[in-house]
Amino acid sequence: MHTAVPLQARNSWLFYAIITTVTWGIWGALIEVPEKAGFPATLGYAVWALTMIPCALVVLTANGFRLEHDKRSVALGLLIGLTGAGGQLILFEALRLGPAYLIFPIVSLYPLLTVILSVIFLRERASRIQWCGIVLALAAILLLSWSTPDGSAIPGYAWLWLAMLVFVLWGVQALFMKAANNVMHADSIFVYYMALSGLLVIPAAVAMTDFSQPINWGFRGPGLAALIQILNAIGALFLVYAMRYGKALIVAPMTSLSPTITVVLSLVLYAVIPNPAMIVGFVLATIAIYLFAK
């Protein structure tokens, strides 16, 4: 049994789910701000990994520093963490090359890969609703990656390929996470090993940084990045408690709608008016995410 902490008010799952959805949505919309101020996305990743430490300490303190440490748990935890951290690092590079309001809806559809892999490797059966979600998700990806809001072509396809790679990594990560849930505690999977894996990937992020270019080391650089990245870490922490005390079939679709907040805020902040194809894509993506959760 884990020791009781303030976060564990059992009737507050709705509060936890709302915090996760809102923090992830705001994080997605603001993540580009430090980079535009002269702080590279690769260093932004390092800041993100460091912001996971306080959240990990909260959970470690809550459970009396009792975590699974057998070889299987450590291996599964690191595998889950590294696919997640690797995807996060690639996501920052994708955001450097492409627009957030297109990248995040694509990445957020990774559950469709998880569904397919679960059917193949875990011998699970997908419902008709889930298969409808897969079809809608594929259609949404095509619509969202087709053009810019004004209908002009987006230069290059590197951002799209990187977004799809993140889509694959996080889809596979969710599969491992699903299997690991049978033998590991959620705290170890979602927070502790995620934090450890994130820290292990920091050297790769630093190596990818072009230090020959000017870097903003002021508040609008690492300081602002920390304030924004902590939103991601807090969302992950609160998701653990939302899932623990609430019903997954309610919590999952609610927190999966965070990209919708990202899209809306991005469009407002950057004064972008989506074309009809993008609007349809947004709607299909939202419906698909909801269907996956069911």
C-alpha positions as CSV (number, residue, x, y, z in Angstrom):
1,M,0.0,0.0,0.0
2,H,1.2,3.5,-0.8
3,T,1.1,6.1,1.9
4,A,-1.5,8.8,1.6
5,V,-0.6,12.2,0.2
6,P,-2.7,15.3,-0.6
7,L,-2.9,14.4,-4.2
8,Q,-4.6,11.2,-3.5
9,A,-8.1,12.5,-2.6
10,R,-10.0,9.6,-4.1
11,N,-13.0,11.7,-5.2
12,S,-10.8,14.2,-7.1
13,W,-10.1,12.2,-10.3
14,L,-11.9,14.7,-12.4
15,F,-9.7,17.5,-11.1
16,Y,-6.6,15.5,-12.0
17,A,-7.9,14.8,-15.5
18,I,-8.7,18.4,-16.1
19,I,-5.3,19.5,-14.9
20,T,-3.6,17.0,-17.3
21,T,-5.7,18.1,-20.3
22,V,-5.2,21.8,-19.7
23,T,-1.5,21.7,-18.9
24,W,-0.7,19.5,-21.9
25,G,-2.8,21.7,-24.2
26,I,-1.2,24.9,-23.1
27,W,2.3,23.3,-23.2
28,G,1.8,22.3,-26.8
29,A,0.8,25.8,-27.8
30,L,3.7,27.5,-26.0
31,I,6.5,25.1,-26.7
32,E,7.8,27.1,-29.7
33,V,8.1,30.4,-27.8
34,P,11.6,29.8,-26.2
35,E,12.9,28.5,-29.5
36,K,11.7,31.6,-31.4
37,A,13.5,33.7,-28.7
38,G,16.8,32.0,-29.5
39,F,16.8,28.9,-27.3
40,P,17.3,25.7,-29.3
41,A,14.7,23.0,-29.2
42,T,17.5,20.4,-28.3
43,L,18.3,22.4,-25.2
44,G,14.6,22.7,-24.6
45,Y,14.5,18.9,-24.4
46,A,17.2,19.0,-21.7
47,V,15.1,21.4,-19.7
48,W,12.1,19.2,-20.1
49,A,14.0,16.2,-18.8
50,L,15.1,18.2,-15.8
51,T,11.6,19.3,-15.0
52,M,10.6,15.7,-14.6
53,I,12.8,15.4,-11.5
54,P,10.5,17.4,-9.2
55,C,7.5,15.3,-10.2
56,A,9.5,12.1,-9.8
57,L,10.5,13.2,-6.3
58,V,6.8,13.9,-5.4
59,V,5.8,10.4,-6.4
60,L,8.9,8.8,-4.7
61,T,8.0,10.7,-1.5
62,A,4.4,9.7,-1.8
63,N,5.1,5.9,-2.0
64,G,7.9,5.9,0.6
65,F,10.6,5.5,-2.1
66,R,9.4,2.0,-2.8
67,L,9.7,1.2,-6.5
68,E,10.1,-2.0,-8.5
69,H,13.8,-2.6,-9.0
70,D,14.0,-6.2,-10.4
71,K,15.6,-6.7,-13.8
72,R,12.4,-7.1,-15.7
73,S,10.8,-3.9,-14.2
74,V,13.9,-1.9,-14.8
75,A,14.2,-3.2,-18.4
76,L,10.5,-2.5,-19.2
77,G,10.6,0.9,-17.5
78,L,13.7,2.0,-19.4
79,L,12.3,0.7,-22.7
80,I,9.1,2.6,-22.1
81,G,11.0,5.7,-21.0
82,L,13.5,5.7,-23.8
83,T,10.8,5.4,-26.5
84,G,9.0,8.2,-24.9
85,A,12.0,10.4,-24.4
86,G,13.4,9.7,-27.9
87,G,10.0,10.7,-29.3
88,Q,10.1,13.8,-27.3
89,L,13.5,14.8,-28.6
90,I,12.5,14.1,-32.2
91,L,9.3,16.1,-31.6
92,F,11.3,19.2,-30.7
93,E,13.2,18.9,-34.0
94,A,10.0,18.5,-35.9
95,L,8.7,21.6,-34.3
96,R,11.8,23.4,-35.5
97,L,10.9,22.5,-39.1
98,G,7.1,22.6,-39.2
99,P,4.1,24.2,-37.6
100,A,2.8,23.0,-34.2
101,Y,-0.8,23.2,-35.2
102,L,-0.2,20.5,-37.8
103,I,2.4,18.4,-35.9
104,F,0.5,17.9,-32.7
105,P,-2.7,16.6,-34.2
106,I,-0.6,14.0,-36.2
107,V,1.4,12.9,-33.2
108,S,-1.7,12.8,-30.9
109,L,-3.1,10.0,-33.1
110,Y,-0.5,7.5,-32.0
111,P,-3.2,5.3,-30.3
112,L,-4.2,4.0,-33.7
113,L,-0.8,2.2,-33.9
114,T,-1.2,0.9,-30.4
115,V,-4.5,-0.6,-31.3
116,I,-3.1,-2.4,-34.4
117,L,-0.1,-3.7,-32.5
118,S,-2.2,-4.8,-29.6
119,V,-4.4,-6.9,-32.0
120,I,-1.3,-8.5,-33.6
121,F,1.0,-9.1,-30.6
122,L,-1.3,-9.1,-27.6
123,R,-4.1,-11.0,-29.4
124,E,-6.6,-8.3,-28.4
125,R,-9.7,-7.7,-30.4
126,A,-10.5,-4.2,-31.7
127,S,-14.1,-3.1,-31.6
128,R,-15.9,-1.6,-34.5
129,I,-15.7,1.8,-32.8
130,Q,-11.9,1.5,-32.6
131,W,-11.6,0.5,-36.3
132,C,-13.8,3.5,-37.2
133,G,-11.3,5.6,-35.2
134,I,-8.4,4.2,-37.2
135,V,-10.1,5.2,-40.5
136,L,-10.9,8.6,-39.2
137,A,-7.4,9.1,-37.9
138,L,-5.8,8.2,-41.2
139,A,-8.1,10.7,-43.0
140,A,-7.3,13.4,-40.4
141,I,-3.5,12.9,-40.9
142,L,-3.9,13.4,-44.7
143,L,-6.0,16.5,-44.3
144,L,-3.8,18.1,-41.6
145,S,-0.6,17.5,-43.5
146,W,-1.9,18.6,-46.9
147,S,-1.5,22.3,-46.8
148,T,-1.0,25.4,-44.8
149,P,-4.0,27.4,-43.4
150,D,-3.9,29.7,-46.5
151,G,-3.8,26.8,-48.9
152,S,-0.1,27.2,-50.0
153,A,2.3,24.3,-49.9
154,I,4.5,23.7,-46.9
155,P,8.1,23.7,-47.9
156,G,9.8,20.3,-47.4
157,Y,8.5,17.1,-45.8
158,A,11.1,16.6,-43.1
159,W,8.8,17.8,-40.4
160,L,6.1,15.3,-41.5
161,W,8.4,12.4,-41.5
162,L,9.7,13.3,-38.0
163,A,6.1,13.7,-36.8
164,M,5.3,10.3,-38.1
165,L,8.4,8.9,-36.4
166,V,7.2,10.3,-33.1
167,F,3.8,8.8,-33.9
168,V,5.5,5.3,-34.2
169,L,7.7,5.6,-31.1
170,W,4.8,6.7,-28.9
171,G,2.5,4.1,-30.4
172,V,5.1,1.4,-29.5
173,Q,5.7,2.9,-26.1
174,A,2.0,2.7,-25.3
175,L,2.0,-1.0,-26.3
176,F,4.9,-1.7,-23.9
177,M,3.2,0.4,-21.3
178,K,0.1,-1.7,-21.6
179,A,2.0,-4.9,-21.2
180,A,4.1,-3.6,-18.3
181,N,1.0,-2.5,-16.4
182,N,0.5,-6.2,-15.5
183,V,3.7,-6.4,-13.6
184,M,4.7,-2.9,-12.6
185,H,3.2,-0.1,-10.5
186,A,2.0,3.0,-12.5
187,D,4.3,5.3,-10.6
188,S,7.4,3.5,-11.9
189,I,6.1,3.4,-15.4
190,F,4.8,6.9,-15.9
191,V,7.1,9.0,-13.7
192,Y,10.2,7.4,-12.2
193,Y,11.5,5.5,-15.2
194,M,10.3,8.3,-17.6
195,A,12.4,10.8,-15.6
196,L,15.4,8.5,-15.5
197,S,15.2,7.8,-19.3
198,G,14.8,11.5,-20.0
199,L,18.0,12.3,-18.2
200,L,19.9,9.6,-20.0
201,V,19.0,11.2,-23.4
202,I,20.2,14.7,-22.4
203,P,23.7,14.1,-23.8
204,A,22.2,13.3,-27.2
205,A,20.2,16.5,-27.1
206,V,23.2,18.5,-26.2
207,A,25.3,16.9,-29.0
208,M,22.6,17.8,-31.5
209,T,22.8,21.5,-30.5
210,D,24.5,23.9,-32.8
211,F,26.5,26.0,-30.4
212,S,28.0,28.0,-33.2
213,Q,24.7,29.9,-33.4
214,P,23.7,32.5,-30.9
215,I,21.8,31.1,-27.9
216,N,19.6,33.0,-25.6
217,W,20.7,32.2,-22.1
218,G,18.5,34.8,-20.5
219,F,15.1,34.2,-18.9
220,R,13.3,34.0,-22.3
221,G,15.6,31.0,-23.0
222,P,16.1,28.3,-20.3
223,G,13.9,30.2,-17.8
224,L,10.9,30.4,-20.0
225,A,11.5,26.9,-21.3
226,A,11.4,25.5,-17.7
227,L,8.1,27.3,-17.0
228,I,6.6,25.8,-20.2
229,Q,8.1,22.3,-19.9
230,I,7.0,21.9,-16.3
231,L,3.5,21.9,-17.6
232,N,4.2,18.7,-19.5
233,A,5.7,17.1,-16.4
234,I,2.8,18.2,-14.1
235,G,0.4,16.8,-16.7
236,A,2.1,13.4,-16.6
237,L,2.1,13.4,-12.8
238,F,-1.6,14.2,-12.5
239,L,-2.4,11.7,-15.2
240,V,-1.1,8.9,-12.8
241,Y,-3.6,9.9,-10.2
242,A,-6.5,10.5,-12.6
243,M,-6.0,7.0,-13.9
244,R,-5.6,5.6,-10.4
245,Y,-8.8,7.0,-9.0
246,G,-11.0,7.5,-12.1
247,K,-12.3,5.2,-14.9
248,A,-10.0,4.9,-17.8
249,L,-12.8,5.0,-20.3
250,I,-13.6,8.5,-19.0
251,V,-10.1,9.8,-18.2
252,A,-8.5,8.7,-21.5
253,P,-10.8,10.5,-23.9
254,M,-10.7,13.6,-21.7
255,T,-7.0,13.9,-21.5
256,S,-6.5,12.9,-25.2
257,L,-8.4,16.0,-26.2
258,S,-5.4,18.2,-25.1
259,P,-4.3,18.7,-28.7
260,T,-7.5,20.4,-29.4
261,I,-6.5,23.1,-26.8
262,T,-3.1,23.2,-28.5
263,V,-4.6,23.8,-31.9
264,V,-7.0,26.5,-30.7
265,L,-4.4,28.4,-28.7
266,S,-1.8,28.1,-31.6
267,L,-4.3,29.5,-34.1
268,V,-5.1,32.4,-31.7
269,L,-1.6,33.2,-30.7
270,Y,-0.2,33.1,-34.2
271,A,-3.3,34.6,-35.9
272,V,-3.7,31.7,-38.2
273,I,-7.1,31.0,-39.9
274,P,-7.4,27.3,-40.9
275,N,-8.7,26.4,-44.4
276,P,-11.8,24.0,-44.7
277,A,-9.6,20.9,-45.1
278,M,-7.8,21.7,-41.8
279,I,-11.0,22.3,-40.0
280,V,-12.3,18.9,-41.1
281,G,-9.0,17.3,-40.1
282,F,-9.3,18.9,-36.6
283,V,-12.8,17.5,-36.2
284,L,-11.9,14.0,-37.5
285,A,-8.8,13.9,-35.2
286,T,-10.9,14.9,-32.2
287,I,-13.5,12.2,-33.0
288,A,-10.8,9.6,-33.6
289,I,-9.1,10.2,-30.3
290,Y,-12.4,9.9,-28.5
291,L,-13.2,6.6,-30.3
292,F,-9.8,5.2,-29.5
293,A,-10.5,5.8,-25.8
294,K,-13.8,3.9,-26.0
